[in-house]
Structure formats: C-alpha cells, structure tokens
Amino acid sequence: MIMANITRTNTSLTNGRPKFSVAIQSEGYKQLINNTLGDPKVAQRFIANISSVVSNNYQLQKCEPASILSAGFQAESLNLPLNQSLGYAYVVPYGDKAQFQVGLTF
C-alpha cells in the first residue's frame, strides 16, 4: 500500500507541483483553455500540441504547468504552430519556468 502511494506521487508530482500531463487534464485547465481559445476544436488541437512538446522535452517536464500553458498561449495568439520540427515557435525551459520563443525559419 505504501509503495503504491509513493509511485502515484512520483508520477503525478514534480517538485511538489502536479506534472503538466496531469494539470492539463484538470477541469480548471480545460475550462481555461476552452474559454481562452473559444473554439473546442482549436482547444483540442492546442492541448495535443502543447502536450506533445512537453512530453518530448525532459527539462520542460520540470517546469511549472502554468508557465508552459502561458508560453503555448503566446504561440497560439501569434498563429505560430508549436511543432518543433517546423521551427516557428518554441517553448523553452528556463529553470522551473517555461518561456515562449519565436523560431527562425528561412
């Protein structure tokens, strides 16, 4: 029983905060995303894209979920896709916070 609690805590918390993958699925975050973006299809795409970015970057997984979401909203507001391979926009970890960064494309 103790081991199950330790495992659950380790998989759902990072530095005492919920992991992004857990936070993004909370009703509060879903409602914030839906209210901010307006269109449920856009919100669904946004959640998929930002979740993919975080799952592919171990350093981002350590960042505060709210800072990741904020960086994602900045990219979305500029109509820049968060697909890292396209290079238009990045969510970059700085310590325990994430920041939006415009990419350079030629």
C-alpha positions in Angstrom: 0.0 0.0 0.0 2.8 2.4 0.9 4.6 1.6 -2.4 1.5 2.3 -4.4 1.2 5.8 -2.8 4.9 6.6 -3.5 4.6 5.5 -7.1 1.4 7.6 -7.6 3.1 10.6 -6.0 6.2 10.3 -8.1 4.3 10.0 -11.4 1.9 12.8 -10.7 4.1 15.4 -9.0 7.3 17.3 -10.0 9.0 19.4 -7.4 5.7 19.4 -5.3 3.6 20.5 -8.3 1.4 18.4 -10.5 3.1 17.3 -13.7 2.0 19.1 -16.8 0.4 15.9 -18.1 -1.8 15.8 -15.0 -2.5 19.5 -14.8 -3.6 19.8 -18.5 -6.3 17.2 -17.9 -7.8 19.0 -14.9 -11.2 20.6 -15.3 -9.8 24.0 -14.4 -7.1 24.0 -17.1 -9.5 22.6 -19.7 -12.0 25.3 -18.9 -9.3 28.0 -19.1 -8.1 26.7 -22.5 -11.6 26.5 -23.9 -12.5 29.9 -22.6 -9.3 31.5 -23.9 -9.4 29.8 -27.4 -13.1 29.9 -27.9 -13.3 27.0 -30.4 -13.4 23.5 -28.9 -11.5 22.1 -32.0 -8.8 24.7 -31.6 -8.6 23.9 -27.9 -8.3 20.2 -28.6 -5.5 20.8 -31.1 -3.7 23.1 -28.7 -3.8 20.6 -25.9 -2.5 17.8 -28.2 0.3 20.1 -29.5 1.5 21.5 -26.1 1.3 18.1 -24.5 3.5 16.7 -27.3 6.0 19.4 -26.9 6.3 18.8 -23.1 6.4 15.0 -23.4 9.4 15.3 -25.8 11.4 17.6 -23.6 12.5 16.3 -20.1 13.5 19.8 -19.0 10.0 21.2 -19.8 8.5 18.4 -17.7 10.1 20.0 -14.7 8.6 23.5 -15.4 5.5 25.0 -13.8 2.5 23.9 -15.7 1.1 27.5 -15.7 4.2 28.8 -17.4 4.1 26.1 -20.1 0.5 27.0 -20.8 1.3 30.7 -20.9 4.1 30.1 -23.4 1.7 28.0 -25.5 -1.0 30.7 -25.5 1.6 33.2 -26.7 2.4 31.0 -29.7 -1.3 30.4 -30.4 -2.0 34.1 -30.3 0.5 34.7 -33.0 -0.8 31.8 -35.1 2.6 30.0 -34.8 2.5 26.2 -34.7 4.2 24.6 -31.7 5.5 21.8 -33.9 9.2 21.8 -33.0 10.3 20.4 -36.4 8.7 23.4 -38.2 10.8 25.9 -36.1 8.3 28.7 -35.9 7.8 28.7 -32.2 9.4 27.1 -29.2 8.5 26.5 -25.5 11.9 26.8 -23.8 12.7 25.8 -20.2 14.4 28.4 -18.0 14.9 27.0 -14.6 11.5 25.9 -13.3 9.5 28.1 -15.7 8.9 27.9 -19.5 9.0 30.8 -21.9 7.8 31.3 -25.4 10.5 31.9 -28.1 10.0 32.7 -31.7 11.9 30.5 -34.1 13.9 31.5 -37.1 12.9 30.0 -40.4 14.4 30.6 -43.8 
